[in-house]
């Protein structure tokens, strides 16, 4: 299961309403004939895969420092005074930790995976967390670096490519209730009853490029003074195709209490069951959302503009952290001095 917190706002892959609870997978790259494929298998429980500090991924959890581990252990001992040490902290305490120090709460989850299950049981109604943050940001980079696909898939899961070489959910959209045609399933999943399967690496690259193209086209059209009708129709057509492939159902989260205003605690969210659905929703958010987008001057990666950023050049958060704008400023200063 995956628990993700609200990230910084300049990520394209903004968090989805509710919590994203996905199973864990093991993946490996193999060959079937002359084609490279990603073989995946479902596993019951394992430690959460974590990325190194220098990894470009923003949607995968980072390694937790030893200082944070010691801090969590110390606070756990303090909180456990007066109650059994193996008992999950009460809901109010966990929500306070989420507001004050989400990194500490994530560290607690990494040390005690059972806490995730206990927390989910204790919090009725609409999940208070948000999931899928930064998935689209990472997904659009996979075409440039296919060797990173296994790491991404090990955490977020496979695309679920079926015999039609599309995400298996595509068969839901146009299925009629009285249809006798079976729905599709991921390649190799029938024999294993859904526990394992495989999919071409090339399809990951194709969908990554397509997502990247849609994002870039959305940025171009949003910032354009004139928007040709044919360009807008093409963009929306590509978006509709992605949403049809994802076939996202609606999930209800009843927390019924008749003293609340109508609808008395009933809330709904998209029911996400795979990473393609997360990406499709976030592509929809980029195209239809009202956030201002830009392309990083240095790395060319699209990002959401936050705050008041002036000047011709625009830099993403990663480049700002790496002090790339300073290097540009120094180069400009030297060019002016030379003249």
C-alpha positions as CSV (number, residue, x, y, z in Angstrom):
1,X,0.0,0.0,0.0
2,X,1.1,3.5,-0.7
3,X,0.6,6.6,1.4
4,X,1.7,9.9,0.0
5,X,1.5,13.4,1.4
6,X,0.6,16.7,-0.1
7,X,3.8,17.9,-2.0
8,X,5.1,21.3,-3.0
9,X,2.7,23.0,-5.4
10,X,5.0,23.3,-8.4
11,X,4.7,19.6,-9.4
12,X,2.7,18.8,-12.5
13,X,1.5,15.6,-10.8
14,X,-0.7,17.2,-8.2
15,X,-2.2,14.9,-5.5
16,X,-5.5,13.2,-6.1
17,X,-8.4,13.5,-3.7
18,X,-8.4,10.6,-1.2
19,X,-5.7,8.1,-0.6
20,X,-4.0,6.0,-3.2
21,X,-3.6,2.5,-1.9
22,X,-1.8,0.3,-4.4
23,X,-0.3,-3.2,-4.0
24,X,3.4,-3.7,-4.0
25,X,5.2,-5.4,-7.0
26,X,8.4,-7.0,-7.9
27,X,9.5,-6.3,-11.4
28,X,12.4,-7.3,-13.7
29,X,13.3,-6.6,-17.4
30,X,13.4,-9.7,-19.6
31,X,13.2,-10.6,-23.3
32,X,10.4,-12.3,-25.2
33,X,11.7,-12.9,-28.7
34,X,13.5,-9.8,-29.7
35,X,11.5,-7.4,-27.5
36,X,12.3,-6.2,-24.0
37,X,9.4,-6.7,-21.6
38,X,8.7,-5.8,-18.0
39,X,7.7,-8.8,-16.0
40,X,5.8,-8.1,-12.8
41,X,4.4,-10.1,-9.9
42,X,2.2,-9.1,-7.0
43,X,3.7,-9.6,-3.6
44,X,1.8,-9.5,-0.3
45,X,4.1,-7.4,1.8
46,X,7.5,-5.9,1.6
47,X,9.5,-2.9,2.6
48,X,8.7,0.2,0.6
49,X,11.3,0.8,-2.2
50,X,13.2,4.0,-1.7
51,X,15.3,6.1,-4.0
52,X,18.8,7.5,-3.5
53,X,19.2,11.2,-2.7
54,X,20.5,11.9,-6.2
55,X,17.5,10.2,-8.0
56,X,15.5,12.4,-10.4
57,X,12.3,10.8,-9.1
58,X,10.0,13.1,-7.1
59,X,7.1,10.6,-6.6
60,X,9.1,7.9,-4.8
61,X,9.9,8.2,-1.1
62,X,13.4,9.1,-0.1
63,X,15.7,7.3,2.2
64,X,15.1,8.2,5.8
65,X,18.1,9.5,7.6
66,X,19.5,7.8,10.7
67,X,18.9,11.0,12.6
68,X,15.2,10.9,11.7
69,X,15.0,7.2,12.7
70,X,16.5,7.9,16.1
71,X,14.1,10.9,16.5
72,X,11.1,8.7,15.7
73,X,12.3,6.0,18.2
74,X,12.7,8.6,20.9
75,X,9.3,10.2,20.3
76,X,7.7,6.8,20.1
77,X,9.0,5.9,23.6
78,X,7.7,9.2,24.9
79,X,4.3,8.7,23.4
80,X,4.1,5.1,24.5
81,X,4.3,6.0,28.2
82,X,1.1,4.9,29.8
83,X,0.0,2.6,26.9
84,X,1.3,-0.6,25.3
85,X,4.3,0.2,23.0
86,X,2.9,-1.9,20.2
87,X,-0.4,0.0,20.1
88,X,-1.1,2.3,17.2
89,X,-1.2,6.0,18.3
90,X,-4.8,7.4,18.4
91,X,-6.1,9.1,15.3
92,X,-6.0,12.6,16.7
93,X,-2.3,12.2,17.5
94,X,-1.5,10.9,14.0
95,X,-3.4,13.8,12.4
96,X,-1.4,16.3,14.6
97,X,1.8,14.7,13.4
98,X,0.7,14.9,9.8
99,X,0.1,18.7,10.2
100,X,3.3,19.3,12.2
101,X,5.8,16.9,10.8
102,X,4.7,14.6,7.9
103,X,8.3,13.4,7.4
104,X,8.2,11.9,10.9
105,X,4.9,10.2,10.3
106,X,6.3,8.7,7.1
107,X,9.3,7.4,9.0
108,X,6.9,5.8,11.5
109,X,5.1,4.1,8.7
110,X,8.4,2.8,7.2
111,X,9.3,1.2,10.6
112,X,5.9,-0.2,11.2
113,X,3.9,-1.1,8.0
114,X,1.0,-2.4,10.1
115,X,0.4,1.2,11.2
116,X,-0.9,2.0,7.7
117,X,-3.6,-0.6,8.0
118,X,-4.5,0.5,11.5
119,X,-4.7,4.1,10.4
120,X,-7.0,3.3,7.5
121,X,-9.3,1.4,9.8
122,X,-9.4,4.2,12.4
123,X,-10.2,7.0,10.0
124,X,-13.8,6.5,8.6
125,X,-15.3,8.3,5.7
126,X,-13.3,10.3,3.2
127,X,-9.5,9.5,3.5
128,X,-7.7,12.6,4.8
129,X,-4.5,12.0,2.8
130,X,-3.6,12.6,-0.8
131,X,-1.9,10.3,-3.2
132,X,0.0,10.2,-6.5
133,X,1.9,13.4,-6.0
134,X,4.6,13.9,-8.7
135,X,3.7,10.8,-10.7
136,X,3.2,12.7,-14.0
137,X,6.5,14.6,-13.4
138,X,8.3,11.3,-13.3
139,X,6.3,9.5,-15.9
140,X,7.1,11.9,-18.7
141,X,10.8,11.5,-18.1
142,X,10.8,7.7,-18.5
143,X,10.9,7.9,-22.4
144,X,14.3,9.7,-22.1
145,X,15.5,7.1,-19.5
146,X,13.9,3.7,-20.0
147,X,16.3,2.1,-17.6
148,X,14.4,3.9,-14.8
149,X,11.1,2.2,-15.7
150,X,11.7,-0.8,-13.4
151,X,12.3,1.4,-10.4
152,X,9.2,3.4,-11.1
153,X,7.0,0.3,-11.8
154,X,8.2,-1.4,-8.6
155,X,6.7,1.4,-6.6
156,X,3.6,2.5,-8.7
157,X,2.9,-0.8,-10.4
158,X,2.6,-1.9,-14.1
159,X,0.5,-0.2,-16.8
160,X,-1.5,-3.4,-17.2
161,X,-1.1,-3.7,-21.0
162,X,-3.5,-6.2,-22.5
163,X,-3.5,-8.1,-25.8
164,X,-4.6,-5.0,-27.7
165,X,-1.4,-3.3,-26.4
166,X,-3.5,-0.8,-24.4
167,X,-4.1,-0.5,-20.7
168,X,-6.6,-3.2,-19.8
169,X,-9.1,-0.7,-18.5
170,X,-9.8,0.4,-22.0
171,X,-12.3,-2.4,-22.4
172,X,-14.5,-1.0,-19.6
173,X,-15.4,2.2,-21.5
174,X,-17.4,0.8,-24.4
175,X,-18.7,-2.3,-22.7
176,X,-22.4,-2.5,-22.5
177,X,-24.1,-4.1,-19.5
178,X,-25.6,-6.8,-21.6
179,X,-22.5,-7.5,-23.6
180,X,-21.2,-11.1,-23.5
181,X,-17.7,-10.0,-24.6
182,X,-15.2,-10.4,-21.7
183,X,-13.2,-7.5,-20.4
184,X,-9.5,-7.5,-21.1
185,X,-6.8,-8.4,-18.6
186,X,-3.1,-7.6,-18.5
187,X,-0.8,-9.8,-20.6
188,X,0.0,-13.0,-18.7
189,X,-2.4,-12.3,-15.9
190,X,-5.0,-14.9,-16.8
191,X,-2.9,-18.0,-16.2
192,X,-1.7,-16.6,-12.8
193,X,-5.1,-15.4,-11.8
194,X,-3.9,-11.8,-11.7
195,X,-0.8,-12.4,-9.6
196,X,1.8,-11.8,-12.3
197,X,2.1,-10.7,-15.9
198,X,4.3,-8.8,-18.4
199,X,4.1,-5.9,-20.8
200,X,6.4,-4.4,-23.5
201,X,8.9,-1.8,-22.4
202,X,8.1,0.0,-25.7
203,X,4.6,0.7,-24.5
204,X,5.9,2.5,-21.5
205,X,8.1,4.6,-23.7
206,X,5.1,5.3,-26.1
207,X,2.8,6.5,-23.3
208,X,5.5,8.5,-21.7
209,X,6.2,10.3,-24.9
210,X,2.5,10.9,-25.5
211,X,2.0,12.3,-22.0
212,X,4.9,14.6,-22.5
213,X,3.6,15.8,-25.8
214,X,0.1,16.5,-24.3
215,X,1.7,18.5,-21.5
216,X,3.9,20.5,-23.8
217,X,1.0,21.2,-26.2
218,X,-1.2,22.3,-23.3
219,X,1.5,24.7,-22.1
220,X,1.9,26.2,-25.6
221,X,-1.9,26.7,-26.1
222,X,-2.5,28.1,-22.7
223,X,0.2,30.8,-23.1
224,X,-0.7,31.5,-26.8
225,X,-2.6,34.7,-27.7
226,X,-4.3,32.9,-30.5
227,X,-5.4,29.3,-30.3
228,X,-6.1,27.6,-33.7
229,X,-9.3,25.6,-33.6
230,X,-7.6,22.5,-35.0
231,X,-4.9,22.6,-32.4
232,X,-7.4,22.8,-29.5
233,X,-9.5,20.0,-31.0
234,X,-6.4,17.8,-31.4
235,X,-5.4,18.4,-27.8
236,X,-8.8,17.7,-26.3
237,X,-9.1,14.6,-28.5
238,X,-5.9,13.2,-27.1
239,X,-7.1,14.0,-23.6
240,X,-10.4,12.3,-24.1
241,X,-8.7,9.2,-25.5
242,X,-6.6,8.9,-22.3
243,X,-9.6,9.3,-20.1
244,X,-11.4,6.6,-22.1
245,X,-8.4,4.3,-21.8
246,X,-8.3,4.8,-18.0
247,X,-12.1,4.3,-17.4
248,X,-12.0,5.8,-13.9
249,X,-14.9,4.7,-11.7
250,X,-16.3,6.8,-8.9
251,X,-15.9,5.6,-5.3
252,X,-18.1,6.7,-2.5
253,X,-16.9,7.4,1.1
254,X,-19.8,7.4,3.4
255,X,-19.3,8.9,6.9
256,X,-23.0,9.2,7.6
257,X,-24.1,11.6,10.3
258,X,-27.6,13.1,10.1
259,X,-26.6,16.3,12.0
260,X,-24.3,17.3,9.2
261,X,-25.6,19.5,6.3
262,X,-26.8,17.5,3.3
263,X,-25.5,15.0,2.0
264,X,-24.8,14.1,5.6
265,X,-21.1,13.1,5.2
266,X,-21.4,11.3,1.9
267,X,-18.4,12.2,-0.3
268,X,-17.0,10.7,-3.6
269,X,-13.6,10.4,-5.2
270,X,-12.1,8.6,-8.2
271,X,-11.4,4.9,-7.5
272,X,-7.8,4.5,-8.6
273,X,-6.6,1.0,-9.1
274,X,-3.5,1.5,-11.2
275,X,-0.8,3.9,-12.2
276,X,-2.2,4.6,-15.7
277,X,-5.3,6.0,-14.1
278,X,-3.2,8.3,-11.9
279,X,-1.3,9.6,-14.9
280,X,-4.5,10.0,-16.9
281,X,-6.1,12.1,-14.1
282,X,-3.1,14.2,-13.8
283,X,-2.8,14.8,-17.5
284,X,-6.5,15.9,-17.3
285,X,-5.6,18.3,-14.5
286,X,-2.8,19.8,-16.5
287,X,-5.0,20.4,-19.6
288,X,-8.2,21.4,-17.9
289,X,-6.8,23.0,-14.7
290,X,-6.3,26.7,-14.2
291,X,-2.7,26.5,-13.0
292,X,-0.1,28.5,-15.0
293,X,2.5,26.2,-16.6
294,X,6.0,26.8,-18.0
295,X,9.0,25.0,-19.5
296,X,12.2,25.1,-17.5
297,X,14.8,27.2,-19.4
298,X,17.6,24.9,-18.4
299,X,16.3,21.3,-18.4
300,X,13.2,21.8,-20.5
301,X,11.0,20.0,-18.0
302,X,7.4,21.4,-17.6
303,X,6.4,22.7,-14.2
304,X,3.7,24.7,-12.5
305,X,4.5,28.4,-11.8
306,X,4.1,29.3,-8.1
307,X,4.5,32.7,-6.6
308,X,5.6,35.8,-8.6
309,X,8.4,34.8,-10.9
310,X,9.6,37.6,-13.1
311,X,12.0,37.7,-16.0
312,X,12.2,35.9,-19.3
313,X,13.7,32.7,-18.0
314,X,11.8,30.2,-15.9
315,X,13.4,27.5,-13.8
316,X,11.8,24.5,-12.2
317,X,12.3,23.7,-8.5
318,X,15.0,21.2,-9.1
319,X,17.1,23.6,-11.1
320,X,16.5,26.3,-8.5
321,X,17.7,24.0,-5.8
322,X,20.8,23.2,-7.8
323,X,21.4,27.0,-8.1
324,X,21.2,26.9,-11.9
325,X,19.7,30.5,-12.1
326,X,22.9,31.8,-10.4
327,X,25.0,30.2,-13.1
328,X,22.9,31.9,-15.8
329,X,23.2,35.2,-13.9
330,X,27.0,34.9,-13.7
331,X,27.2,34.1,-17.4
332,X,25.1,37.1,-18.3
333,X,27.2,39.3,-16.0
334,X,30.5,38.2,-17.7
335,X,29.0,38.7,-21.1
336,X,28.0,42.3,-20.2
337,X,31.4,42.9,-18.7
338,X,33.1,41.7,-21.8
339,X,31.2,44.2,-23.9
